[in-house]
Amino acid sequence: MYAITQTLIYATALGAALQTALALPTNESRHVPRAAGQVITACSVPNTIAITFDDGPYKWTRQIVDALNAAGAKGFVIMKPDRYLEANDSETRTFFVNGNNYGCIYDSPNADNIKYAYDQGHQIASHTWAHKRLSTLPPAEIQSEFDKTNDAIKKITGAVPAFMRPPFGAYNSDVVEVAAATGQTVTIWDFDSGDSAGKSASQSEDDYEQLINTKPNSILTLNHETYCEFSNVLLPAVLDKLRGKGYKLVTVAECLGEDPYISTGTPAKPDASWTC
């Protein structure tokens, strides 16, 4: 009896200690630990496509979000800070944003547009700060590129992204190590729309159609939100073709069965630190 009593006391004390150690501020939700520092180039959930947009925020961000929302057959569900969208809730996409590329992430309307996309259930991920080729930088500068972007996204949305994409898709062991230390997954792609290489919307549409006709198990695309033709011409046509082939349009996190954020919480109020 003594041994049983002592065991129960120890278990109760251990449980209380763990609860205290894992306690978080009431306005922040931390999520299931996940493998960070890995490099992914494709989705793992069958019959999914993750359409991603790089290089924002830009003046077309809200227009792209509205086009995506309008094309969504089931509409969109607002993502609450403590809840993630299930794969069948809506059709959502991923925006890999820079801190200071085509404009400062904190400037109006950039910050508003990022929050707008986030509130509509789209995944916000890091494309690092100044669109530098990370594989040419020393580790300390790589870390700075990560940290400044993550800090900005957290201030604007309340969320810390669990995914990042290196500019130009260029990475080395230093980049992967920084990603691991930061808690992020390095995200590449298995299909490039070619928009940044000068392809027209019709050429990109042909490429998408050829890809879709091969019926791959899943698709992880690269597009850039800095090209208005994509949202006005290419996007509606591509979405119809993909749904016609039975693909579910999801975020990168959903196409991998992972959480999109390391943590979520309350957005910050703009102050003097909101500057590039």
SVG drawing of the C-alpha trace seen along z (x, -y; Angstrom):
<svg xmlns="http://www.w3.org/2000/svg" viewBox="-20 -55 50 57">
<polyline fill="none" stroke="black" stroke-width="0.4" points="0.0,0.0 2.8,-2.4 4.5,-1.7 1.2,-2.4 0.6,-5.6 4.1,-6.9 3.7,-6.0 0.4,-8.0 2.0,-11.0 4.9,-10.9 2.7,-10.7 0.5,-13.6 3.6,-15.8 5.1,-14.9 1.8,-15.8 1.7,-19.1 5.3,-19.9 4.8,-19.1 1.6,-21.2 3.6,-24.1 6.5,-23.6 4.3,-23.5 2.1,-26.5 1.8,-29.3 0.5,-32.8 -3.3,-32.8 -3.2,-34.7 -0.8,-32.3 -1.4,-28.7 1.6,-26.5 1.1,-23.4 2.2,-19.8 6.0,-19.5 7.0,-18.7 10.1,-17.8 11.9,-21.1 14.9,-21.6 13.7,-19.1 13.5,-19.9 10.3,-19.1 9.8,-19.2 6.4,-17.6 3.1,-17.0 2.5,-13.8 -1.3,-13.8 -2.9,-12.1 -5.0,-14.1 -3.9,-17.5 -2.4,-20.5 -0.8,-23.3 -0.7,-26.5 1.9,-28.8 2.7,-32.5 6.2,-34.0 7.6,-37.5 4.7,-39.3 3.3,-41.3 2.5,-43.2 -0.3,-45.3 -2.0,-42.2 -2.2,-40.3 -5.8,-41.1 -6.9,-40.7 -5.4,-37.2 -7.1,-36.3 -10.5,-37.6 -10.0,-35.6 -9.3,-32.5 -12.2,-33.1 -14.6,-33.7 -13.4,-30.5 -13.8,-28.4 -16.8,-26.1 -17.4,-25.8 -16.4,-29.3 -14.0,-30.0 -13.9,-29.5 -12.2,-32.1 -9.1,-30.6 -9.3,-31.3 -6.0,-31.6 -6.6,-28.3 -8.0,-26.3 -6.7,-25.0 -8.7,-24.3 -9.4,-20.7 -8.7,-19.5 -12.4,-19.5 -13.3,-22.9 -12.3,-25.1 -9.9,-25.7 -6.8,-27.6 -3.4,-28.6 0.0,-29.5 1.7,-32.9 5.5,-33.0 6.2,-36.6 9.3,-38.7 9.9,-41.5 11.4,-44.0 11.4,-43.0 8.9,-44.8 8.0,-47.0 8.2,-47.0 6.0,-44.4 4.8,-46.9 3.7,-49.6 0.1,-50.1 -1.5,-48.2 1.0,-45.4 0.4,-44.5 -3.4,-44.8 -3.3,-42.5 -1.3,-39.8 -3.7,-39.9 -6.6,-39.8 -5.2,-36.6 -4.5,-35.1 -8.0,-35.8 -9.4,-34.2 -7.7,-30.9 -4.7,-31.1 -1.3,-30.0 1.3,-32.7 4.9,-31.5 8.3,-33.0 10.3,-33.8 12.9,-35.6 13.5,-39.3 15.2,-40.8 15.1,-38.1 18.8,-37.4 20.4,-34.2 20.7,-32.5 23.3,-30.0 25.8,-32.8 25.4,-34.3 27.2,-33.5 25.0,-31.7 24.5,-34.9 23.1,-36.8 20.9,-33.8 19.5,-33.8 18.8,-37.5 16.9,-37.0 14.7,-34.4 14.2,-36.2 13.2,-39.6 10.6,-38.0 9.2,-35.7 9.0,-38.7 7.1,-40.8 4.6,-38.0 4.0,-37.4 3.4,-41.1 0.9,-41.3 -1.0,-38.0 0.0,-36.8 1.3,-33.6 4.9,-32.3 5.2,-30.4 6.4,-26.7 7.3,-26.9 9.8,-28.9 11.0,-29.0 14.5,-30.2 14.6,-32.8 15.5,-31.2 15.1,-27.8 18.7,-28.1 19.8,-26.5 22.8,-24.7 23.6,-23.0 23.8,-26.4 20.3,-27.3 18.9,-23.9 20.6,-24.2 19.2,-27.7 15.7,-26.4 16.1,-23.5 17.1,-25.9 14.2,-28.2 11.7,-25.4 10.8,-25.7 10.6,-23.4 12.4,-24.3 9.8,-24.2 10.7,-23.9 8.3,-22.8 7.8,-20.2 6.1,-22.5 7.2,-26.0 4.6,-28.0 7.4,-29.9 5.9,-33.3 9.1,-34.8 11.0,-33.5 8.7,-35.5 6.1,-33.0 2.7,-34.3 -0.5,-33.3 -1.4,-31.1 2.0,-29.4 1.7,-28.7 -1.8,-27.4 -0.5,-25.0 2.2,-23.8 -0.4,-23.3 -2.7,-21.3 0.2,-19.0 1.0,-18.4 -2.6,-17.7 -3.0,-15.3 -0.2,-13.1 -2.4,-12.7 0.4,-13.1 -0.5,-11.9 -0.1,-15.5 1.3,-18.9 3.2,-21.6 3.4,-24.7 5.6,-27.8 3.9,-31.1 4.6,-34.7 2.0,-37.2 3.8,-40.0 2.3,-39.1 -1.3,-40.3 -1.9,-38.0 -1.9,-35.0 -4.8,-36.2 -6.8,-37.7 -6.3,-35.1 -4.4,-32.0 -5.8,-31.3 -9.5,-30.8 -8.7,-28.5 -6.2,-26.5 -8.6,-26.1 -11.3,-24.7 -9.0,-22.2 -7.6,-21.0 -11.0,-20.5 -12.2,-18.8 -9.5,-16.2 -10.5,-15.6 -7.7,-17.5 -8.3,-19.2 -6.8,-22.7 -5.0,-23.1 -2.2,-24.9 1.3,-23.5 0.7,-22.5 -2.5,-20.6 -0.8,-18.8 1.7,-17.5 -0.6,-16.8 1.3,-19.4 0.5,-22.4 1.1,-25.7 2.4,-27.6 4.8,-27.1 2.5,-29.2 -0.5,-31.5 -1.6,-34.4 -2.9,-38.0 -1.5,-40.4 0.5,-43.3 -0.6,-47.0 1.5,-49.0 4.3,-51.0 7.7,-52.5 9.2,-49.0 7.0,-48.5 9.7,-49.7 12.1,-48.2"/>
</svg>
